């Protein structure tokens, strides 16, 4: 199973974990509510997880320009 972290704002791949031994508990997914899990994590047919988060650059932009959060895709 691969876990691919992608920025939900700019779609840049932030990181990738290629390890079949890593568990959702080790990744901290167990702390998410069912709604958060549905919003943040998706799985493909191979079982790879795509995790949509916000990169540091976009986070800084959103902090400095909060009105950008009103857009459906803030930084694209």
C-alpha positions as CSV (number, residue, x, y, z in Angstrom):
1,X,0.0,0.0,0.0
2,X,1.3,3.4,-0.9
3,X,0.1,6.6,0.9
4,X,0.3,9.7,-1.2
5,X,0.0,13.1,0.4
6,X,-1.2,15.8,-1.9
7,X,-2.0,19.5,-1.3
8,X,-5.7,20.0,-1.6
9,X,-5.1,23.6,-2.8
10,X,-2.3,23.4,-5.3
11,X,-2.3,19.7,-6.1
12,X,1.5,19.4,-5.4
13,X,2.6,16.0,-4.2
14,X,3.9,16.6,-0.7
15,X,5.1,13.1,0.1
16,X,4.7,9.4,-0.5
17,X,5.1,6.4,1.8
18,X,5.7,3.1,0.1
19,X,5.4,0.5,2.9
20,X,2.9,-2.3,3.1
21,X,3.6,-2.6,6.9
22,X,2.5,0.9,7.8
23,X,-0.9,1.0,9.6
24,X,-3.6,3.6,9.7
25,X,-3.0,3.9,13.4
26,X,0.7,4.7,12.8
27,X,-0.3,7.4,10.3
28,X,-2.8,8.9,12.9
29,X,-5.9,8.2,10.7
30,X,-7.7,6.8,13.7
31,X,-7.9,10.3,15.2
32,X,-10.1,11.5,12.3
33,X,-13.9,11.5,12.5
34,X,-15.8,9.6,9.8
35,X,-16.6,12.9,8.1
36,X,-12.9,14.0,8.2
37,X,-11.8,10.6,6.8
38,X,-14.3,10.8,3.9
39,X,-13.1,14.4,3.1
40,X,-9.3,13.7,3.5
41,X,-8.6,10.1,2.5
42,X,-9.6,8.2,-0.6
43,X,-8.5,4.8,-1.8
44,X,-7.9,3.5,-5.4
45,X,-8.5,0.0,-6.8
46,X,-4.9,-1.1,-5.8
47,X,-5.6,-0.1,-2.2
48,X,-3.3,3.0,-2.3
49,X,-4.4,5.9,-0.1
50,X,-4.6,9.4,-1.4
51,X,-4.5,11.9,1.5
52,X,-5.5,15.5,0.7
53,X,-3.9,18.0,3.1
54,X,-2.5,21.5,2.8
55,X,1.1,22.2,2.1
56,X,3.1,24.8,4.1
57,X,3.1,27.3,1.3
58,X,-0.7,27.2,0.8
59,X,-1.2,27.3,4.6
60,X,0.8,30.4,4.8
61,X,-1.1,32.0,1.9
62,X,-4.4,31.2,3.5
63,X,-3.3,32.6,6.9
64,X,-2.2,35.8,5.2
65,X,-5.2,36.0,2.9
66,X,-8.2,34.3,4.6
67,X,-10.6,35.4,1.9
68,X,-8.9,32.8,-0.3
69,X,-10.6,30.1,1.7
70,X,-14.0,31.2,0.2
71,X,-12.9,30.0,-3.2
72,X,-13.7,26.3,-4.2
73,X,-10.0,25.8,-5.2
74,X,-8.3,28.6,-3.3
75,X,-4.9,28.7,-4.9
76,X,-5.4,27.3,-8.4
